[in-house]
């Protein structure tokens, strides 16, 4: 770091007993010049002479992306991807993930029917001799080696995503371009405040995370956004970080994805999993390492879930479409986040110390019902998470497990409150049409006939049978 003078002492340089360097800097300061010194670990020293530039030119494909001015004043910074020479994105075949690399070798066994979007950035020297006059980036879609369409961009591409509805490319200047499957430009370029770091799509939803930690979601079909841009600062523990002038290390993003309703799902390297709820305008934590070591239901293959096979079905259609088995438990966002929590907790060695803490609490005074309370709280967390995400099948499954545990524990107060919440106002004599019309939002206290996609009466019957 270069600083413009301060009160630090000058470093003791070997062979400079007469402190000629200090006197030279002082003389320059008296003449009106501003001396530049280097703030080293031993004190202030004169900056070293810069080395001669290397004659070997770094390939353009390996250079870092341009630095956006917003990064200099941002409170949050994420790593920007490198500009790669070739980026491949297959859709519709085996291995529906991006294949990035300079060798551009496709994965073996890839379906021949898959459409591959290939992005080639300029990697050779400039044709005009000026470094700013780069070749345009070439975008091409191919199937079985035959070109379907081709387009060009005047700037380098960083990220590529797409599905059967649209293609999207994020560039190093913070712009995003969107094409239809046939190669028509669907809308004008979307301009961001910083470079895109993560680009993901699901259905008609497109999500982008920028280098300054801002998340944006768009519906490409309706050309709208479900909520304003949101910052990742809350999920990166910015509230507990020291708000000083220096940079502070924060948890890293393991992945950021979208669900079918356009909700942002984020998993962190500390094991936490979050989602953004547009109706509340807030991030919510769905998974954390606390449940992994304290709850008896962290492993979803226990006997409690297995006994639910005998539960009556809500409807014949539900019986045909989705059998209540263990495969349903491991499919969905909540189990995905919990698996990430288990992995990150074991990798970072936190599980050992958390287990020691929990074992010591089991025999401590005042913590007699600790394990039972944590297990019930974990089930309540799952039920609330499924309701927040609109996960219909998972909500019913976790609700039945929760009801069975409440019955086993004999918690009369919670059972009565749960039954009243399931009952709602369906038997108050009100007109059902009026009840559906007055329904607003989601949650236990809504006045509609349905709760998270299920009929309240049928859910009530199942819970009563289990109790």
N, C-alpha and C positions, 0 to 999 in steps of 0.2 A: 504494500500500500504506500502510495506517495502522499505525504502530508506537507502542508505549507507552514512549517515552523510551529513549535510548541515549547513547553517548558522542560522537556525531557533532556537528560544529559547525553552528551555525545559518547559514542562507543570508543573504547580504548583500542586503537589500531596499532598493530605491531609495527615498529619502526617509525612511529609518529609521536615520539616522546615530547616534542616541542609543540604539539597540537596545532600544526600548520593548517589542518583541515578546518578546525573550529575558527581560527583567525581569518581564514579565507572566506568562510561563510559570513562572519560578522562584518568583514570589510564590504562584501557585496551588499549586505543589508543596509549599511550606512549610505551607500551610493544610490539607494532607491530601488535596487533590484530585489526580487522575492526569491530567495534561495530555496531550491527543492531538495529535500533530504529524504532518505528512506528510513522508515520506522522499523528497525530490526529488533530481534530479541535482546541484543546486548546494548541497544541504544540507537542514537541517530547516526547515520552514515550517509556519505554521498552515494547517489545511485550509480550502479555499475554501468559501464559503457555497453550499449546495446550491441549484440553480435551482428555480424554481417548476415543479411538474409540468405537463406539456403537457396541454392540454384534449382533444387528439385522442387517442382511445382506440385502442390497437393492436389490430387484429383478433385474435381468439383463435386463428385458424388459423396466424398468423405468429409466435406467441409461442414461445420455446424450451420444451423439455420440462422438467419439474421436475428439480431437482438432487437426486440420491440422496446420502444421507450417506456411503455407502461410497466415493464418488468423492473425498471429502476426505482419506481415509487410504489410498487405493489407490496402489500403486507404478506403475500403468499406467492411462492414461486414453485412451479413444477418443472421437471426436466423436459426439454424439448427434443423430439426425435431427430435423429440425423437424417440428412437428405441422402436417400439411397438411390442407386442407379436404376434398379428395376423393382417394382412392387407388383405382385400377382394376387388377385382375389378371385377364387373360384366360387361359383354359386350354382347349386342344383345338383352337385355330385358328391362323391366321397371326399371327406376332408374339407368341409365347408368353412375353412379358415384361411386367413391371409397367409401367403407364402412369400416372405421377404428375403432378399439376398441378392448379392451381385452376380451369382452364377445363374440365377433364374431357372433352376432345375425344378420341374414340377414333381409333386409327390407321386410315388408309384401307386398304382391302383386307382388313380383318379378316374371318375366316371367320364366316359367319352361324351356324354350328353351335357356335361357341365359347361356353363358359359364362364369364361375366364376374362376378367378385366385386367389388362396389362398396362402399367404406367411406366414409361421410360423417361427419366430425367436426363438433361444434357450432362454428359460426363467428359466430353472431349474439349480441346482448346477452342477458343472463340474463332469464328470464321472471319471476323473483321479485325482481329488483333486487340480489341478492347475487351477487358474482362466482363463488363456489364452487358455486352451484346452476346448473350447465351442463346443457344438453340432452344426452341420451344419444347415444352414437355409433350410427349406423344401419348395419347390415350386411345386404346384400341380394345374392342371386345371380340373374342374369337370363340368358336365352337368347333371341335375336332380339327383345329389348326386353320380353319377358314375364317377370314375376317367378316364380322357382322357390321361393324361401324367403326369409325375413327374420328378423333377430334384432337385439337391442339390447344395447349394453354401457354401463355407467355411467362409463367413462373413455375418454379419447381414444386412438386407434390411431396407431401409428407406422409399422409395417411389415406387409405382407400377402404371403403366399405360399400355394401350393397346387398340386395336381395332380389326377389322376382318383381318387386314393385319399382325400384329405382336404384341408381348408382350415385355415390357421393365421393368426392375427392377433396381433401383439405390441403391447402397450399401453405408455403412458408411465410407468406405475407399476411396470413390470417384470413384468407378468403376460402369459402366452400362453394363448390360447383356441384350441381345436381343434374343428372340425366335420366330420361326414361329408359326402359329396357331396350328400346329401338335406337337410342342414341340422340333423341331430341333433348335440347336444353329445357328443363322444366320451369326454371325461374332464374332470375338474375342472381349473380354471385352474392352470397351472404358474407358480409364483412364483419370480422370479429376484432376485439381489442388486442388480441395476442395470438400467437401461433396455436393451432390445435394440437393437443397432446393425446387425447383419446377420441375416437370416432366410432360410433356403434349405431346399429339400426335394428329394428324389429317391426315387421309389418310395414305400416306407413309412418312409423315414428323414427326420427333421426335425433341422435344425441351427440353433443360435442362438449368436451372438457378442454379449456384453454390453459395456457401456461401460467396464467395468474389465478388459477383455481376456480374459474367460473363455469357453471354447468348450464347448458341451454338444451332445450328439447323443442322440436318442431313436429307438427303433423303435416307431412308433405301432401297428403290427399286434400286436406281442407286449407292448407297454407295458413296455419294458425299455430299458436303456442299455448300449452295448458297453463303455464305460469311464467312469471318474469324470470330473468337470469338469477340463479342462486349460486352462492359461494360455498366452496368446500372447506372454508376456514373452520366452521363449527366442528366438523367431523375430524379435523386434523389437530384437535386439542389446542386450538388457539386461545381458548379461555384460560388454560392453565400455563401457557407459555409466557415466558418473561418478555414483556413488551419493551424491550430495550433497543438500542441502536444496532445490535449485532444480530446475525442470523442464528436461528435456533432450529435444531433438528426436529423433525416431526415424523409421525408414521407415514409410510408410503402407501400408495394405492396398489392393491393386488389386482383388482379389476373394477370397472364401472360399466354397468350394463343397463338395459331397458327390459321391462316386462311387457306383457301384451297390452297393458293399459297406459303405457308411456311413462311409468314411474321409474325414477332413477334408483338403481340398486348399486351400492358401493361397499366393497370389502377392503379392510385395511390390514396392514402388516402386523398390527398388535392384536388381531383376532376379532375386532369389532366389525359388525355389519350394520349398515344404515340404509334407510330409504327416505326420500323426500316426499312429504305429504302436501300436495297443493292446497287442499281444503284448510289445513292448519297453518300453511306457510312456515313449516318447520321441518328439520331433520329428526328422524326417530331411529333409535338404536334397536335393532331386531335381534342381535346376537352378540354375546360377549363371553369372555373366558370365565366369568364368575359362575355362569350356569354350567360350564363344562365340568367343574370340579365339585360343585355343591348340589347339583340336581340329580335325582335318581332316574330321570327321564331323558338324560342326554343321549343315551343309546336307545334309539327308537325301535329296536328289535326285541324289547322285553315282552314278558308274558301279558302285561296289561293290554298292549296293542293287539296281541294275538287273540285274546279272548273276545275282541270286538267282532270277530267273524260271525258270531251268532246273532249280532244285533239285527233287528228288522230293517228292511230297506225303506227308504223314503218314497220311492216310486219305482214302477217297473222300468221306466226309461233309465233311471239312475242305476238300477241293477244291471241293465244291459250295457250301459256305457262305461261304468266305472265300478268294478268290484272293490270292496273295501279290503285291500290286502296290503302286505308290507311293501309292495312295489310302489303303491301310492304315497307311502310315507317318505320314501327317498327321492321323490320327484317333486321339484318345486324350488322356490326361492329360499324358503326358510331352512330346509335341509342343506341347501347349497352353502348358505352363509354359516351354518353350524359346522359343516365339514371344514370350511376355511378356518373357523375359530379353533377347531381341534388341531389342524395342521400347524397354524402359526403359533399356537400355545406350546406345542411340543417342540417345534423347531427352535424357538427362542428360550426354552428352558424354564418358562414361567409355571408350567404345570406342576413341577416338583415342589416349588415353594408354596403354591396355592393349595396343593393337597396337604402339605404339612400344616398350613393354617387351618384348614377345615377339620383335620383330624384332632388338632389341639382344641378346637372349639366344641367338638362333640362331647368332651368330658368336662368342659368348663362350666362354672356356675352361671345360671341365667341363660344358657344356650341349650336347654334340654330338647326343645322342639326345633332345633336349627335345621336339620336335614329335611324334615317334613315341610317346614315353612318354605325353604328354598325350592323344593321340588314343586310345591303348589304354585309358588310365584313363577316358576319357569313355565308351567302349563298355562298360567294366565297370560304370560308374555307371548306364548305361541298363539293362543286364541286371539289376542289383540292384534298380533302381527298379521295373521291370516285375514282378519276382518279389514285391517288397513289396506292390505294388498289386493283385496277382493278375491283371494284364493278360496274358491267355493268348496272344493273337496277337502282341502287341508283344514278349513275351518270346522267342518263337521267332524272330521277325525279327531282333532285336538279337543273339540268341545266334549265329545263322548269320553275321551280319556280323562279329561278334567272332571267331568261329572262322576265318573267311577271313583276317582281318588277322593273327591269330597265325600262320597258316600262311605268309603272305607274309613276315612278319618272321623266321620260323624260330625262334621261341621254344619250344624243345623242352620246357623245364621246365613252362611254363604249359600247353602242349598236353597233356602227360601228366597233369597234375593235373586239367585240365578233363575229360579222358576218364574218369579214375577217379571224378570227382564225378558225371558222367552215368551211369556204370555202376552206382554204388551197390552194393547187396548183392543185385541181382536174380539173379545167377548163383552165389550162395553155397550153393545147395542148401536154403535155408530154404523153409518153406512160405509161399506167397504170401499166403495169408489171414492167417497170423501176422504177416507183414511189414506188411501193410496195417493190422492191428490195433495194431501197436506204433508206427505213425506218429504223431508229435506235432509240431505247429507246421509251419513251412515253411522251406525252405532247401536248400542243396546236400547236407547231411549227413543229411537225413531218410531213413528206411528204407522208405518206401512205393514202390509201383510207378510212381507218377506224380510228375512234377516240374512244378509250376505248371500242372497240368491236362493235360500231355502225357505219353505213355508214354515212359519212360526209354530203352527199346531203340530206339524209332523216332527219338528225338532223337539218340541215339548214332550211328545209321546215317547220318542226314543230315549230322552234323558230320564223320564219317569220309569221306563222299563229297566234301565241300567241301575237306577237307584233302588 
